[in-house]
Amino acid sequence: MLSMHHLVESTNVSLILTGENIIIACCYLAISSGIAYGVWRNRHAGVDPLVMAVAGIFFSCAIGHGMHGAGMLGLPNPIAWQAATDLATVIIAIYFLSFYRSFDLLARFSQIFSSQVELENKNEILEEAMRKLQRTQSQLIQQEKMSSLGQLVAGVAHEINNPVNFIHANFDYMQEYTLDMLGFVELYQKYYPTPVAEISVRAKKIDLEFIKQDLFKILNSMKIGTERIQEIVLSLRNFSRMDEAELKKVNIHEGIDSTLLILQHRFIASSEKLEIEIIKNYDTIPEVECYPGQLNQVFMNILSNAVDALEETNHKRKKQNIKGNSNKITISTSIVDSQWVEVKIANNGPDIPEHLHQRIFDPFFTTKPVGKGTGMGMSISYQIITERHQGKLMFTSMSGADTEFIIQIPICQKSLAALRT
């Protein structure tokens, strides 16, 4: 009974040892196979004997442990098989020792690999720093251009506004004087109905009756023209506000309308393009604390891109196909969560391909032909909204639906800063 118990224990130990040897053999085999596969993949670069020797040692160890396990399972002549595999291992080990001069290189391999990884990481950091520097440089150049342009526009608007104001201010007097002169002519005609022949001939030649009817129409048309110039000048001054260095509460709708007025010539139909319909869905929103000049620049960039997209679509389609498709830009404003203002600018032009979505706000990226875009407009717009105004700039574009850019900025920048602190 006791001998039977010892026999069972011996069998269990034997099975455990057999399992251990087989597991070890599988591990060695996996390592040697991995090394061999790596050598095979890079065989065009040459085969290193030292690496092959290492693979051979692992392989022979795998065979050796496999034979030990097989011997425990009852393989015939296990001692002969084990001796053969051990001999093969010794031969490969001696071959490996012949590369003793390369041991130092092998020992330092991990250090070299670690240094290479560290170097690659530093290179990535430097490349990212270089890209960031280029972005910052381009943004500074673009901002300087916009600042100079703003000063120029403000100066030109001021110079135009002064003489136009003189003209417009004198229209009331001109109408009054004209009315007096025509009244005097009528009074003269009343009491002298039969003037001398020379006056009668002159009156017929200049068509005095037509002049009396048309003169006030001309004056009214000129007055409307000067009012139109004043509106344009006001829009230019509003668009190029010189107070962008300071936060200021403004009516965002005025900034959008000023931008639309500046771009109005691009909305008008011509022989080569369709009219672009502007749809405004303005909600009642309070004045927003922002940098007005920079915010107007964002509106200009997004609206200009929308017009470009619509015009490009029209160029690609035939005229008969264009007639049934109207171009539309829809601008909507609303309040979000009582502390944010949202501006949506949508157009029914072509959708933006999905593989380009991640690059829309990248510096220097543009889908326009060479010479028609710098690729900085949307990048600077993103910086103005997210960094200067602590807001969000997003877009949605899917096939069969409008492309829509969404701007969200806090109503009060100071309140937002207080909440964050």
C-alpha positions in Angstrom: 0.0 0.0 0.0 2.8 2.3 1.0 4.8 1.5 -2.2 1.7 2.2 -4.3 1.4 5.7 -2.7 5.0 6.4 -3.5 4.5 5.3 -7.0 1.6 7.7 -7.5 3.6 10.6 -6.1 6.6 9.8 -8.4 4.3 9.7 -11.4 2.8 13.1 -10.5 6.3 14.7 -10.1 7.4 13.1 -13.4 4.4 14.7 -15.1 5.1 18.1 -13.6 8.7 18.0 -14.7 7.7 16.8 -18.1 5.2 19.7 -18.4 7.9 22.2 -17.3 10.4 20.9 -19.8 7.9 21.1 -22.7 6.9 24.7 -21.7 10.5 25.8 -21.5 11.1 24.1 -24.9 8.2 26.0 -26.4 9.6 29.3 -25.0 13.1 28.7 -26.4 11.6 27.7 -29.7 9.5 30.9 -29.9 12.6 33.0 -29.2 14.7 31.2 -31.8 11.9 31.4 -34.3 11.5 35.1 -33.7 15.2 35.7 -34.3 15.2 33.6 -37.4 12.2 35.4 -38.8 13.9 38.8 -38.2 17.0 37.6 -40.0 14.9 36.3 -42.9 13.1 39.7 -43.2 16.3 41.6 -43.3 18.3 39.0 -45.3 19.0 41.6 -48.1 21.1 43.6 -45.6 23.2 40.5 -44.8 23.1 37.7 -42.3 25.1 38.2 -39.0 26.7 34.9 -37.9 26.6 36.0 -34.2 22.8 36.5 -34.4 22.5 33.1 -36.1 24.6 31.5 -33.3 22.3 33.0 -30.7 19.3 31.7 -32.5 21.0 28.3 -32.8 21.6 28.2 -29.0 18.0 28.9 -28.2 16.9 26.3 -30.8 19.2 23.6 -29.4 18.0 24.4 -25.9 14.4 24.0 -27.1 15.2 20.6 -28.6 17.1 19.6 -25.5 14.3 20.4 -23.1 11.9 18.8 -25.6 13.9 15.6 -25.5 14.0 15.6 -21.7 10.2 15.9 -21.6 9.8 13.2 -24.3 12.2 10.9 -22.3 10.0 11.3 -19.2 7.0 10.3 -21.3 8.7 7.0 -22.3 10.7 7.8 -25.5 12.9 4.8 -26.4 16.6 5.4 -25.9 16.1 8.8 -24.1 19.8 9.0 -23.0 21.0 8.8 -26.6 18.7 11.5 -27.8 19.6 13.7 -24.9 23.3 13.2 -25.4 22.9 14.1 -29.1 21.0 17.3 -28.4 23.4 18.3 -25.6 26.3 17.7 -28.0 24.7 19.9 -30.6 24.2 22.6 -27.9 27.9 22.4 -26.9 29.0 22.7 -30.6 26.8 25.8 -31.1 28.0 27.3 -27.8 31.7 26.8 -28.9 30.8 28.5 -32.2 29.2 31.3 -30.3 32.3 31.7 -28.1 34.4 32.2 -31.2 32.7 35.6 -31.5 34.1 36.7 -28.1 35.3 40.0 -29.6 31.7 40.9 -30.4 30.5 40.3 -26.8 31.2 43.9 -25.9 29.1 45.1 -28.8 26.3 42.6 -27.8 26.4 43.9 -24.2 26.1 47.5 -25.4 23.3 46.8 -27.8 20.6 47.6 -25.3 22.4 50.9 -24.5 22.7 51.8 -28.2 19.0 50.9 -28.7 18.0 53.0 -25.7 20.1 56.0 -27.0 18.5 55.6 -30.4 15.0 55.7 -29.0 16.0 58.8 -26.9 17.5 60.5 -30.0 14.3 59.8 -32.0 12.2 61.3 -29.2 14.3 64.4 -29.1 14.1 64.7 -32.9 10.3 64.5 -32.7 10.3 67.2 -30.0 12.6 69.4 -32.1 10.5 68.9 -35.2 7.3 69.8 -33.3 9.1 72.9 -31.9 10.1 73.9 -35.4 6.6 73.4 -36.7 5.2 75.4 -33.9 7.8 78.2 -34.5 6.8 78.3 -38.2 3.1 78.5 -37.3 3.8 81.3 -34.8 5.9 83.1 -37.3 3.3 82.8 -40.1 0.5 83.9 -37.7 2.5 86.9 -36.5 3.2 87.9 -40.2 -0.5 87.5 -41.0 -1.6 89.4 -37.9 0.9 92.2 -38.8 -0.5 92.3 -42.3 -4.1 92.5 -41.0 -3.0 95.2 -38.5 -1.4 97.3 -41.3 -4.4 96.7 -43.5 -6.7 97.8 -40.7 -4.8 101.0 -40.3 -4.9 101.6 -44.1 -8.6 100.9 -44.3 -9.3 103.1 -41.3 -7.3 105.9 -42.8 -8.9 105.6 -46.3 -12.4 105.4 -44.7 -11.7 108.6 -42.8 -10.5 110.5 -45.8 -13.5 109.3 -47.9 -15.9 110.1 -45.0 -15.0 113.7 -44.6 -15.8 115.0 -48.2 -18.9 112.7 -48.3 -20.2 114.3 -45.1 -19.7 117.7 -46.6 -21.8 116.7 -49.7 -24.4 114.9 -47.7 -24.8 117.7 -45.2 -25.5 120.3 -48.0 -28.2 118.3 -49.8 -31.0 119.7 -47.6 -29.8 123.2 -48.5 -29.5 122.3 -52.1 -33.0 121.0 -52.2 -34.3 124.1 -50.5 -32.5 126.4 -52.9 -33.6 124.4 -55.9 -37.2 124.5 -54.7 -36.9 128.3 -54.3 -35.5 128.7 -57.8 -38.2 126.6 -59.4 -40.8 128.5 -57.4 -39.3 131.7 -58.7 -39.4 130.4 -62.3 -43.1 129.4 -61.9 -43.9 132.8 -60.5 -42.2 134.5 -63.4 -44.1 132.3 -65.9 -47.4 133.1 -64.1 -47.0 136.9 -64.5 -45.2 136.8 -67.8 -46.8 134.0 -69.7 -45.6 135.3 -73.1 -41.9 135.9 -72.8 -39.7 137.2 -75.6 -38.8 134.8 -78.4 -35.3 134.2 -77.2 -36.5 133.0 -73.8 -39.1 130.7 -75.4 -36.6 129.1 -77.7 -34.2 128.6 -74.8 -36.9 127.0 -72.6 -37.8 124.6 -75.4 -34.2 123.7 -76.1 -33.3 122.8 -72.5 -36.8 121.2 -72.0 -37.5 123.2 -68.9 -40.6 121.3 -68.0 -38.7 118.0 -67.9 -35.9 119.6 -65.8 -38.4 120.8 -63.3 -39.8 117.2 -62.9 -36.4 115.4 -63.0 -34.3 117.7 -60.9 -35.6 116.5 -57.5 -35.3 112.9 -58.6 -31.6 113.5 -59.4 -31.0 115.2 -56.1 -32.8 112.4 -54.2 -30.7 109.8 -56.1 -27.5 111.6 -55.2 -28.5 111.8 -51.6 -29.2 108.0 -51.5 -25.7 107.5 -53.1 -24.0 109.5 -50.4 -25.9 107.6 -47.7 -24.7 104.4 -49.3 -21.1 105.6 -49.3 -21.5 106.5 -45.6 -22.8 103.0 -44.8 -19.8 101.4 -46.6 -17.4 103.7 -44.8 -19.0 102.9 -41.5 -18.8 99.2 -42.3 -15.1 99.5 -43.2 -14.4 101.4 -40.0 -16.4 98.8 -38.0 -14.6 95.9 -39.7 -11.1 97.3 -39.2 -11.6 98.3 -35.6 -8.4 99.6 -34.2 -9.3 98.6 -30.6 -8.5 94.9 -31.0 -5.8 95.2 -28.4 -8.5 95.5 -25.7 -11.6 93.6 -24.9 -14.7 95.5 -25.7 -18.5 94.8 -25.6 -19.9 94.9 -29.1 -22.9 93.9 -31.1 -21.8 90.8 -33.0 -24.5 91.3 -35.6 -22.9 94.6 -36.6 -19.6 92.9 -37.2 -21.2 90.2 -39.4 -23.2 92.8 -41.3 -20.1 94.9 -41.9 -18.3 91.8 -43.3 -21.2 91.0 -45.5 -21.3 94.5 -46.9 -17.6 94.4 -47.7 -18.2 91.0 -49.5 -21.4 92.1 -51.2 -19.9 92.4 -54.6 -19.2 88.7 -54.5 -22.8 87.8 -53.9 -24.1 89.6 -57.0 -24.9 87.5 -60.0 -23.0 88.0 -63.3 -22.6 86.2 -66.6 -20.2 83.8 -65.1 -21.8 83.1 -61.7 -25.1 82.8 -59.9 -26.3 85.1 -57.2 -25.5 84.0 -53.6 -28.5 84.3 -51.3 -27.7 85.4 -47.8 -30.1 84.1 -45.1 -29.9 85.7 -41.7 -31.4 83.9 -38.7 -30.4 86.4 -36.0 -31.5 85.7 -32.4 -31.7 88.3 -29.7 -28.3 88.2 -28.1 -26.6 90.6 -25.7 -23.4 92.5 -26.5 -20.4 90.2 -26.4 -17.0 91.0 -24.8 -14.4 90.3 -27.4 -11.7 91.6 -29.7 -13.9 93.0 -32.5 -11.3 93.4 -35.2 -10.0 89.8 -34.8 -13.6 88.4 -34.6 -14.5 90.2 -37.8 -11.4 88.6 -39.4 -12.8 85.2 -38.5 -16.1 86.0 -40.1 -14.3 87.3 -43.2 -12.2 84.1 -43.5 -15.2 81.7 -43.1 -17.5 83.7 -45.4 -14.8 84.1 -48.1 -14.1 80.3 -48.1 -17.9 79.7 -48.4 -18.1 82.0 -51.4 -15.0 80.3 -53.0 -16.6 76.9 -52.5 -19.8 78.0 -54.1 -18.1 79.6 -57.1 -15.9 76.5 -57.6 -19.0 74.4 -57.7 -20.6 76.6 -60.3 -17.5 76.5 -62.5 -17.6 72.7 -62.5 -21.3 72.4 -63.4 -22.9 73.2 -66.7 -25.1 76.3 -67.0 -28.3 74.2 -67.4 -27.5 72.3 -64.2 -26.7 75.5 -62.3 -30.1 77.1 -63.0 -31.9 74.7 -60.8 -29.6 75.1 -57.9 -29.5 78.3 -55.9 -26.4 79.3 -53.9 -27.1 80.0 -50.2 -25.1 81.1 -47.2 -27.1 80.9 -43.9 -25.9 82.8 -40.8 -27.5 81.9 -37.5 -26.9 83.3 -34.0 -28.1 82.1 -30.7 -27.3 81.9 -27.0 -26.0 78.6 -25.6 -26.1 77.7 -21.8 -26.8 81.4 -21.0 -23.1 82.2 -21.0 -22.1 81.5 -24.6 -22.9 83.0 -28.0 -23.0 80.7 -31.0 -22.6 81.8 -34.6 -23.3 79.2 -37.4 -22.2 79.9 -41.0 -23.5 77.3 -43.4 -23.3 77.0 -47.2 -24.8 74.5 -49.6 -21.6 74.1 -51.6 -19.6 70.8 -51.9 -18.8 68.9 -48.8 -15.3 68.6 -47.4 -13.8 65.1 -48.0 -13.7 63.2 -44.7 -10.0 62.4 -45.1 -9.3 66.2 -44.9 -11.3 66.9 -41.8 -8.3 66.6 -39.5 -6.3 69.1 -41.5 -8.7 71.9 -42.0 -7.2 74.0 -39.1 -3.6 73.1 -39.9 -1.3 75.9 -40.9 -0.4 76.2 -44.6 -3.1 73.6 -45.5 -5.4 74.7 -48.4 -7.5 73.0 -51.0 -7.4 76.0 -53.3 -5.2 76.2 -56.4 -1.7 77.6 -56.1 -1.7 81.3 -55.8 -5.3 81.5 -54.5 -4.8 80.7 -50.9 -2.1 80.9 -48.2 -3.5 78.1 -46.0 -3.4 80.4 -43.0 -6.9 81.7 -42.8 -8.6 78.9 -40.9 -5.5 78.3 -38.8 -5.5 81.9 -37.6 -9.3 81.8 -37.2 -8.9 78.8 -34.9 -6.2 80.5 -32.9 -8.3 83.7 -32.5 -11.4 81.8 -31.3 -9.7 79.2 -29.1 -6.8 81.1 -27.7 -7.8 84.8 -27.8 -11.5 84.3 -26.9 -11.3 80.9 -25.0 -14.0 79.6 -27.4 -14.6 76.8 -29.8 -14.4 76.6 -33.6 -15.9 73.4 -35.1 -17.4 72.3 -38.4 -19.6 69.7 -39.9 -19.5 68.5 -43.5 -21.3 65.4 -44.9 -22.3 64.4 -48.3 -25.7 65.7 -49.2 -25.8 68.2 -46.3 -24.6 71.8 -45.9 -21.1 72.5 -44.7 -21.4 74.4 -41.4 -18.8 76.2 -39.3 -19.8 76.8 -35.7 -18.2 79.5 -33.5 -18.8 79.6 -29.8 -17.4 82.3 -27.5 -18.3 83.3 -24.0 -20.5 86.4 -23.6 -18.2 87.8 -20.9 -14.5 86.9 -21.0 -13.8 88.2 -17.4 -16.6 86.1 -15.9 -15.3 83.0 -17.7 -11.8 83.7 -16.3 -13.2 84.0 -12.8 -15.0 80.7 -13.0 -11.9 78.9 -14.2 -9.8 80.3 -11.3 
